[in-house]
Amino acid sequence: MEFNYKKKWKRHSIYGVALVGLGINFVAEATIIKSMTPADFDMSTLGHMALWFWIGLFGLVAINAGICFVGDAVKNRMYMELEESGRLKASK
């Protein structure tokens, strides 16, 4: 299956936007969970602390991956437009 710049641009832009949105939702959820942490520390809050930590960490990873996909989509869009204008030779 041959990938051209237009297919890569469409795929990476959709993945990027979806991952950024997913990551923001997870970070917001972790913030809500952390704000409901009991004031005094005991051993029963360790599971609660681990929950918001891992959800927040996954959210940050998703945001960063989404930004990388969006950046790659911008690069592929630039190559697509250069190829269409004839300034970039298609590599086969």
Secondary structure, 3 states (H helix, E strand, C coil): CCCCHHHHHHHHHHHHHHHHHHHHHHHHHHHHHHHCCCCCCCHHHHHHHHHHHHHHHHHHHHHHHHHHHHHHHHHHHHHHHHHHHCCCCCCC
